[in-house]
């Protein structure tokens, strides 16, 4: 089980230093700004401070040294739209019935569960919470929570920029379009020069927004399309990594890992285009932090850096040039193994001790209540939240979440990564994955087996049965939609 000792902070003065920052809920929220940086498909191992030996991320690593790095933070889903819905609302995708990436239509032995195709307007978002508290609010970049009528400015954000209706850009280069898939075209950038790059351009807008709002509190969400496909990078950066990789082992079909007889996962980080995209994202973080410093806002701003799901490493066919490897984590985007849902989270909050790590398990549902708590905005009393504030952990206190409480995942869908409909539960160190096609279960001790290679279900049948019962009780309690058996035709 995760005990209080699971919270490891490397600076002994954490509690004392937090006494002058991270205000308790209820104080005047006018002091702290919020910058939330969301990266698409960035794996847990895709950052230097999390263990990558290839990708160069000095700015993100500095943010980790200046803030708190979470080592067991999870996305609420292994794909983007559900996780983003949980981040926006503090509510679980299963409760919202938004459990698949919007547009996903794949069926198999089962029919995928029904799901809503937009974040309902009745849900209260982080944009609405902060707007109502007197903040200026802006959203830049990837949204993927609905089309016209359900965009950021319909969901509480005062301004938005470069938000398309899809989950990826048509291109990372001007005019940011894909003629065969118009829904991916990125708006608001028609006048860009030919040498522009999408990640840089979104950062330009963010930097300008910070400079123009230095006198009033703001919430800025910078939601990068990177590092989602298409894997397109600046030539100079891609060439840099091609040179670095000349002396390193490269992925081929013999080094890929077979996954459950259904897919193949990369075992080596070796894609130069992906590496260059990660570095461009890191440069964006550097520019945002510089902008905060140049406008004397570093000590007045909460900065959160997070991904929306695990890295794209697993596909249903052998493709050595897949984006990344999540090893030692198993599988990747689209799967409920650790590689699909364990993601980087770094929080830098005024007054918080620098360079700490927090090992307590937590989830993207926790980010909205955390931001409201840190900003001193009363929130949650009249809303059924699934998340809890992580502010206590940042203040050196115990977690608001009971140590024996569970984290849940529900992904009743097929995915191009080879995954099939499944759900999972984690309580303490134990995690159970259940497959809906045949009802089989897998049980892992995450503390001893983060790679999830030793299935303990037969060795600990009572624990597996208990977790499965808890999982199904929860699914029923939140009204989760389930994958269904196709109806068979009657006699002709």
For each residue, the residues with C-beta under 8 A, 3 or more apart:
1: 403 404 427 428 429
2: 6 359 360 361 403 428 429
3: 6 403
4: 7 398 403
5: 8
6: 2 3 359 360
7: 4 358 359 360 393 398 399
8: 5 356 357 358 359
9: 14 68 353 356 357 358 396
10: 355 356 357
11: 14 17 353 354 355 356
12:
13: 16 17 353
14: 9 11 17 18 352 353 356 396
15: 18 19 395 396
16: 13 19
17: 11 13 14 20 21 351 352 353
18: 14 15 21 22 351 352 353 394 395 396
19: 15 16 351
20: 17 351
21: 17 18 349 350 351 352
22: 18 349 350 351 352 374 391 394 395
23: 27 31 32 374 376
24: 27 376
25: 372 373 376 377 378 389 391
26: 376 378
27: 23 24 376
28: 31 376
29: 32 133 134 135 217 375 376 377
30: 134 217
31: 23 28 217 300
32: 23 29 217 300 301 302 349 350 374 375 376
33: 213 217 218 219 220 297 300 301 302
34: 130 135 218 219 220 301 302 304 371 375
35: 206 210 220 222 288 292 301 302 303 304
36: 126 219 220 221 222 304 306 367 371
37: 222 224 284 285 288 303 304 305 306
38: 84 87 141 142 221 222 223 224 306 307 308
39: 42 224 226 227 281 305 306 307 308
40: 80 142 167 168 223 224 225 226 227 228 307 308
41: 80 227 228 307 308 309 310 311 312 323 333
42: 39 46 47 227 278 281 307 311 343 344
43: 46 307 310 311 312 313 324 325 326 329 332 339 343
44: 50 307 310 311 326 329 338 339 342 343 344
45: 50 51 52 269 311 324 325 326 327 328 329
46: 42 43 50 52 55 57 227 269 278 311 324 344
47: 42 50 51 52 55 57 60 61 64 278 344
48: 51 52 55 56 57 58 60 61
49: 57 60 61 64 65 69 346
50: 44 45 46 47 69 344
51: 45 47 48
52: 45 46 47 48 55 57 269
53: 269
54: 241 244 245 248 269 270 275
55: 46 47 48 52 269 275 278 279
56: 48 275 278 279 282
57: 46 47 48 49 52 60 61 278 279 282
58: 48 61 62 282 286
59: 62 63 282 283 285 286 289
60: 47 48 49 57 63 64 282 285 305 346
61: 47 48 49 57 58 64 65
62: 58 59 65 66 289
63: 59 60 66 67 285 289 303 305 346 348
64: 47 49 60 61 67 69 346 355
65: 49 61 62 354 355
66: 62 63 348 354 355
67: 63 64 303 346 347 348 349 352 354 356
68: 9 346 347 348 349 352 353 356 357 358 394
69: 49 50 64 344 345 346 356 357 358
70: 73 344 345 346 347 357 358 359 360 362 390
71: 357 358 359
72: 342 359 360 361 362
73: 70 306 342 343 344 345 361 362 363 364
74: 341 342 343 361 362 363 364 407 409
75: 78 83 86 307 308 309 310 341 343 363 364
76: 82 83 86 87 92 93 363 364 365 409
77: 80 81 82 83 86 93 99 309 341 409 411
78: 75 309 310 333 334 335 336 340 341 409 411 415 419
79: 82 83 100 101 104 309 333 334 411 415
80: 40 41 77 83 84 101 142 144 167 228 308 309
81: 77 84 85 98 100 101 102 144 145 167
82: 76 77 79 85 86 93 96 98 99 100 101 411
83: 75 76 77 79 80 86 87 93 308 309 364
84: 38 80 81 87 88 143 144 145 308
85: 81 82 88 89 91 93 96 98 119 123 145
86: 75 76 77 82 83 89 90 91 92 93 96 363 364 365 386 387
87: 38 76 83 84 126 306 308 364 365 367 368
88: 84 85 119 123 125 126 127 145 155 368
89: 85 86 96 119 123 124 125 126 368
90: 86 365 366 367 368 369 380 383 385 386 387
91: 85 86 95 96 123 365 384 385 386 387
92: 76 86 95 96 365 386 408 410 478
93: 76 77 82 83 85 86 96 97 98 99 410
94: 97 99 408 410 475 478 479 480 481
95: 91 92 384 386 478 479 480
96: 82 85 86 89 91 92 93 116 119 120 123
97: 93 94 114 115 116 479 480 481
98: 81 82 85 93 102 115 116 118 119 145
99: 77 82 93 94 113 115 410 411 412 413 480 481
100: 79 81 82 104 112 113 115 411 413
101: 79 80 81 82 104 144 167
102: 81 98 117 118 144 145 146 167
103: 117 166 167
104: 79 100 101 112 413 415
105: 112
106: 112 413 414 415 416
107: 110 111 112 414 486
108: 414 420 421 437
109: 420 437
110: 107 420 421 436 437 483 484 485 486
111: 107 483 484 485 486
112: 100 104 105 106 107 115 412 413 414 421 483
113: 99 100 412 413 421 480 481 482 483 484
114: 97 481
115: 97 98 99 100 112 413 481
116: 96 97 98 119 120
117: 102 103 146
118: 98 102 145 146 147 149 150
119: 85 88 89 96 98 116 123 125 145 146 150 155
120: 96 116 123
121: 150 154 155
122:
123: 85 88 89 91 96 119 120 155
124: 89 128 129 156 383
125: 88 89 119 128 129 155 156 157
126: 36 87 88 89 129 130 156 219 221 367 368 371
127: 88 130 131 137 139 152 155 156 157 158 219 221
128: 124 125 131 132 155 156
129: 124 125 126 132 133 156 368 372 377 379
130: 34 126 127 133 135 137 156 219 371 375 377
131: 127 128 134 135 137 156 157 158 219
132: 128 129
133: 29 129 130 375 377
134: 29 30 131 217
135: 29 34 130 131 217 218 219
136: 158 159 213 216 217 218 219
137: 127 130 131 156 157 158 159 218 219 220
138: 157 158 159 160 161 209 218 219 220 221
139: 127 143 152 153 157 159 160 161 163 221 223
140: 160 161 162 163 202 205 206 209 220 221 222 223
141: 38 161 162 163 202 221 222 223 224 225
142: 38 40 80 163 164 167 168 223 224 225 228
143: 84 139 146 151 152 160 163 164 223
144: 80 81 84 101 102 166 167
145: 81 84 85 88 98 102 118 119 150 155
146: 102 117 118 119 143 149 150 151 154 165
147: 118 150 151 165
148: 151 165
149: 118 146 154
150: 118 119 121 145 146 147 154 155
151: 143 146 147 148 154 155 160 163
152: 127 139 143 155 156 157 160 163 221
153: 139 157 158 159 160
154: 121 146 149 150 151
155: 88 119 121 123 125 127 128 145 150 151 152
156: 124 125 126 127 128 129 130 131 137 152
157: 125 127 131 137 138 139 152 153 160 221
158: 127 131 136 137 138 153
159: 136 137 138 139 153 209
160: 138 139 140 143 151 152 153 157 163
161: 138 139 140 141 188 202 205
162: 140 141 186 187 188 189 198 201 202 205
163: 139 140 141 142 143 151 152 160 187
164: 142 143 169 170 183 184 185 186 187
165: 146 147 148 183
166: 103 144 181 183 184
167: 40 80 81 101 102 103 142 144 228
168: 40 142 184 225 228 229 230
169: 164 172 176 184 186 198 225 228 230
170: 164 176 177 178 181 182 184 185 186
171: 174 175 176 177 178 198 230 232
172: 169 176 197 198 199 225 226 230 232 233 277
173: 176 194 196 197 198 232
174: 171 189 192 193 194 196
175: 171 185 189 190 192
176: 169 170 171 172 173 185 186 189 192 198
177: 170 171 182 184 185 186
178: 170 171 181 182 184 185
179: 182
180:
181: 166 170 178 184
182: 170 177 178 179 185
183: 164 165 166
184: 164 166 168 169 170 177 178 181
185: 164 170 175 176 177 178 182
186: 162 164 169 170 176 177 189 198 225
187: 162 163 164
188: 161 162
189: 162 174 175 176 186 192 196 198 201
190: 175
191:
192: 174 175 176 189 196 201
193: 174 196
194: 173 174
195:
196: 173 174 189 192 193 200 201
197: 172 173 200 201 234 280
198: 162 169 171 172 173 176 186 189 201 202 225 226
199: 172 202 203 224 225 226 277 280 281 283 284
200: 196 197 203 204 280 283 284
201: 162 189 192 196 197 198 204 205
202: 140 141 161 162 198 199 205 206 222 224 225 284
203: 199 200 206 207 222 283 284 287 288
204: 200 201 207 208
205: 140 161 162 201 202 208 209
206: 35 140 202 203 209 210 220 222 284 287 288 291
207: 203 204 210 211 287 288 291
208: 204 205 211 212
209: 138 140 159 205 206 212 213 218 220
210: 35 206 207 213 214 218 220 288 291 292 295 297
211: 207 208 214 291 294 295
212: 208 209
213: 33 136 209 210 216 218 220
214: 210 211 295 296 297
215:
216: 136 213
217: 29 30 31 32 33 134 135 136
218: 33 34 135 136 137 138 209 210 213
219: 33 34 36 126 127 130 131 135 136 137 138 371
220: 33 34 35 36 137 138 140 206 209 210 213
221: 36 38 126 127 138 139 140 141 152 157
222: 35 36 37 38 140 141 202 203 206 284 288
223: 38 40 139 140 141 142 143
224: 37 38 39 40 141 142 199 202 227 281 284
225: 40 141 142 168 169 172 186 198 199 202 228
226: 39 40 172 198 199 277 278 280 281
227: 39 40 41 42 46 224 231 274 277 278 281 323
228: 40 41 80 142 167 168 169 225 312
229: 168 312 323
230: 168 169 171 172
231: 227 271 273 274 277 323
232: 171 172 173 273 277
233: 172 237 238 272 273 274 275 276 277 280
234: 197 237 238 276 280
235: 238 239
236: 239 240
237: 233 234 240 241 275 276 279 280
238: 233 234 235 241 242 272 273 275 276
239: 235 236 242 243 272
240: 236 237 243 244 272 276
241: 54 237 238 244 245 272 273 275 276
242: 238 239 245 246 272
243: 239 240 246
244: 54 240 241 247 248 272 275
245: 54 241 242 248 250 270 272
246: 242 243
247: 244
248: 54 244 245 270
249: 255 268 270
250: 245 268 270 320
251: 255 256 266 267 268 270 320 321 322 325
252: 255 256 320
253: 256 318 320
254:
255: 249 251 252 267 268 320
256: 251 252 253 264 265 266 267 318 320
257: 264 265 266 267
258: 261 263 264
259: 262 263 264 265 314 330 331 335 418
260: 263 418
261: 258
262: 259 316 418 419 420
263: 258 259 260 314 315 316 331 417 418 419
264: 256 257 258 259 314 315 316 317 318 319 418
265: 256 257 259 313 314 325 326 330 331 332 339
266: 251 256 257 269 270 313 314 320 322 323 324 325 332
267: 251 255 256 257 325 327
268: 249 250 251 255 325
269: 45 46 52 53 54 55 266 275 324 325
270: 54 245 248 249 250 251 266
271: 231 274 275 321 322 323 324
272: 233 238 239 240 241 242 244 245 275 276
273: 231 232 233 238 241 276 277
274: 227 231 233 271 277 278 323 324
275: 54 55 56 233 237 238 241 244 269 271 272 278 279
276: 233 234 237 238 240 241 272 273 279 280
277: 172 199 226 227 231 232 233 273 274 280 281
278: 42 46 47 55 56 57 226 227 274 275 281 282
279: 55 56 57 237 275 276 282 283
280: 197 199 200 226 233 234 237 276 277 283 284
281: 39 42 199 224 226 227 277 278 284 285
282: 56 57 58 59 60 278 279 285 286
283: 59 199 200 203 279 280 286 287
284: 37 199 200 202 203 206 222 224 280 281 287 288
285: 37 59 60 63 281 282 288 289 305
286: 58 59 282 283 289 290
287: 203 206 207 283 284 290 291
288: 35 37 203 206 207 210 222 284 285 291 292 303
289: 59 62 63 285 286 292 293 298 303
290: 286 287 293 294
291: 206 207 210 211 287 288 294 295
292: 35 210 288 289 295 297 298 301 303
293: 289 290 296 297 298
294: 211 290 291
295: 210 211 214 291 292
296: 214 293 299 300
297: 33 210 214 292 293 300 301
298: 289 292 293 301
299: 296 350
300: 31 32 33 296 297 350
301: 32 33 34 35 292 297 298 350
302: 32 33 34 35 347 348 349 350 371 374 375
303: 35 37 63 67 288 289 292 346 347 348 349
304: 34 35 36 37 345 346 347 348 367 371
305: 37 39 60 63 285 344 345 346 347
306: 36 37 38 39 73 87 343 344 345 346 364 367
307: 38 39 40 41 42 43 44 75 310 343 344
308: 38 39 40 41 75 80 83 84 87 343 364
309: 41 75 77 78 79 80 83 333 340 341 343
310: 41 43 44 75 78 307 313 326 329 331 332 333 335 338 339 340 341 342 343
311: 41 42 43 44 45 46 323 324 325 326 332 333 339
312: 41 43 228 229 315 322 323 324 332 333 417
313: 43 265 266 310 322 323 324 325 326 331 332 333 339
314: 259 263 264 265 266 322 331 332 333 334 335 339 340 417 418 419
315: 263 264 312 318 319 322 416 417 418
316: 262 263 264 416 417 418
317: 264
318: 253 256 264 315
319: 264 315 322
320: 250 251 252 253 255 256 266
321: 251 271
322: 251 266 271 312 313 314 315 319
323: 41 227 229 231 266 271 274 311 312 313
324: 43 45 46 266 269 271 274 311 312 313 332
325: 43 45 251 265 266 267 268 269 311 313
326: 43 44 45 265 310 311 313 329 330 331 332 338 339
327: 45 267 339 451
328: 45 450 451
329: 43 44 45 310 326 332 337 338 339 342 450 451
330: 259 265 326 335 337 338 339 451 452 453
331: 259 263 265 310 313 314 326 334 335 337 338 339 340 417 419
332: 43 265 266 310 311 312 313 314 324 326 329 335 339 340 417
333: 41 78 79 309 310 311 312 313 314 340 415 417
334: 78 79 314 331 340 415 416 417 418 419
335: 78 259 310 314 330 331 332 339 340 341 415 417 418 419
336: 78 340 341 409 411 419 422 423 424 433
337: 329 330 331 340 341 433 452
338: 44 310 326 329 330 331 341 342 446 450 451 452
339: 43 44 265 310 311 313 314 326 327 329 330 331 332 335 342
340: 78 309 310 314 331 332 333 334 335 336 337 417 419
341: 74 75 77 78 309 310 335 336 337 338 409
342: 44 72 73 74 310 329 338 339
343: 42 43 44 73 74 75 306 307 308 309 310
344: 42 44 46 47 50 69 70 73 305 306 307
345: 69 70 73 304 305 306 362
346: 49 60 63 64 67 68 69 70 303 304 305 306
347: 67 68 70 302 303 304 305 352 370 390 394
348: 63 66 67 68 302 303 304 352
349: 21 22 32 67 68 302 303 352 374 394
350: 21 22 32 299 300 301 302
351: 17 18 19 20 21 22
352: 14 17 18 21 22 67 68 347 348 349 356 394
353: 9 11 13 14 17 18 68 356 396
354: 11 65 66 67
355: 10 11 64 65 66
356: 8 9 10 11 14 67 68 69 352 353
357: 8 9 10 68 69 70 71
358: 7 8 9 68 69 70 71 362 390 393 394
359: 2 6 7 8 70 71 72
360: 2 6 7 70 72 393 399 401
361: 2 72 73 74 407 426
362: 70 72 73 74 345 358 366 390 393 399 401 407
363: 73 74 75 76 86 366 387 407
364: 73 74 75 76 83 86 87 306 308 367 387
365: 76 86 87 90 91 92 368 385 386 387
366: 90 362 363 369 370 387 388 389 390 401
367: 36 87 90 126 304 306 364 370 371 387 390
368: 87 88 89 90 126 129 365 371 372 379 385 387
369: 90 366 372 373 379 380 385 387 388 389
370: 347 366 367 373 374 387 389 390 391 394
371: 34 36 126 130 219 302 304 367 368 374 375
372: 25 129 368 369 375 377 378 379 380 389
373: 25 369 370 376 377 389 390 391
374: 22 23 32 302 349 370 371 389 391 394
375: 29 32 34 130 133 302 371 372
376: 23 24 25 26 27 28 29 32 373
377: 25 29 129 130 133 372 373
378: 25 26 372 381
379: 129 368 369 372 383
380: 90 369 372 383 385
381: 378
382:
383: 90 124 379 380
384: 91 95
385: 90 91 365 368 369 380 388
386: 86 90 91 92 95 365
387: 86 90 91 363 364 365 366 367 368 369 370
388: 366 369 385 399 400 401
389: 25 366 369 370 372 373 374 392 400
390: 70 347 358 362 366 367 370 373 393 394 399 400
391: 22 25 370 373 374 394 395 400
392: 389 395 397 398 399 400
393: 7 358 360 362 390 396 397 398 399
394: 18 22 68 347 349 352 358 370 374 390 391
395: 15 18 22 391 392
396: 9 14 15 18 353 393
397: 392 393
398: 4 7 392 393
399: 7 360 362 388 390 392 393 402 403
400: 388 389 390 391 392
401: 360 362 366 388 405
402: 399 405
403: 1 2 3 4 399 428
404: 1 427 428
405: 401 402 427
406: 425 426 427 470 471 474
407: 74 361 362 363 425 426 427
408: 92 94 423 424 425 471 474 475
409: 74 76 77 78 336 341 423 424 425
410: 92 93 94 99 423 475 480
411: 77 78 79 82 99 100 336 415 419 421 422 423
412: 99 112 113 421 422 423 436 480 481 482 483
413: 99 100 104 106 112 113 115 419 421 483
414: 106 107 108 112 419 420 421
415: 78 79 104 106 333 334 335 411 418 419
416: 106 315 316 334
417: 263 312 314 315 316 331 332 333 334 335 340
418: 259 260 262 263 264 314 315 316 334 335 415
419: 78 262 263 314 331 334 335 336 340 411 413 414 415 422
420: 108 109 110 262 414 435 436 437
421: 108 110 112 113 411 412 413 414 435 436 437 483
422: 336 411 412 419 433 434 435 436
423: 336 408 409 410 411 412 433 434 436 471 475
424: 336 408 409 431 432 433 434 471
425: 406 407 408 409 431 432 467 468 470 471 474
426: 361 406 407 430 431 432 446
427: 1 404 405 406 407 430 467 470
428: 1 2 403 404
429: 1 2 445 446 447 448
430: 426 427 443 444 445 446 463 467
431: 424 425 426 443 444 446 452
432: 424 425 426 441 442 443 444 457 464 467 468 471
433: 336 337 422 423 424 441 442 444
434: 422 423 424 439 440 441 442 468 471
435: 420 421 422 438 439 440 441
436: 110 412 420 421 422 423 439 482 483
437: 108 109 110 420 421
438: 435
439: 434 435 436
440: 434 435
441: 432 433 434 435 457 464 468
442: 432 433 434 452 455 457
443: 430 431 432 455 456 457 460 463 464 467
444: 430 431 432 433 449 452 454 455 456
445: 429 430 448 449 454 456
446: 338 426 429 430 431 449 450 452
447: 429 450
448: 429 445
449: 444 445 446 452 453 454
450: 328 329 338 446 447
451: 327 328 329 330 338
452: 330 337 338 431 442 444 446 449
453: 330 449
454: 444 445 449
455: 442 443 444 458
456: 443 444 445 459 460 463 464
457: 432 441 442 443 460 461 464
458: 455 461
459: 456
460: 443 456 457 463 464
461: 457 458 464 465
462: 465 466
463: 430 443 456 460 466 467
464: 432 441 443 456 457 460 461 467 468
465: 461 462 468 469
466: 462 463 469 470
467: 425 427 430 432 443 463 464 470 471
468: 425 432 434 441 464 465 471 472
469: 465 466 472 473
470: 406 425 427 466 467 473 474
471: 406 408 423 424 425 432 434 467 468 474 475
472: 468 469 475 476
473: 469 470 476 477
474: 406 408 425 470 471 477 478
475: 94 408 410 423 471 472 478 480 482
476: 472 473 479 480
477: 473 474
478: 92 94 95 474 475
479: 94 95 97 476
480: 94 95 97 99 113 410 412 475 476
481: 94 97 99 113 114 115 412
482: 113 412 436 475
483: 110 111 112 113 412 413 421 436
484: 110 111 113
485: 110 111
486: 107 110 111
487:
488:
489: 492
490:
491:
492: 489
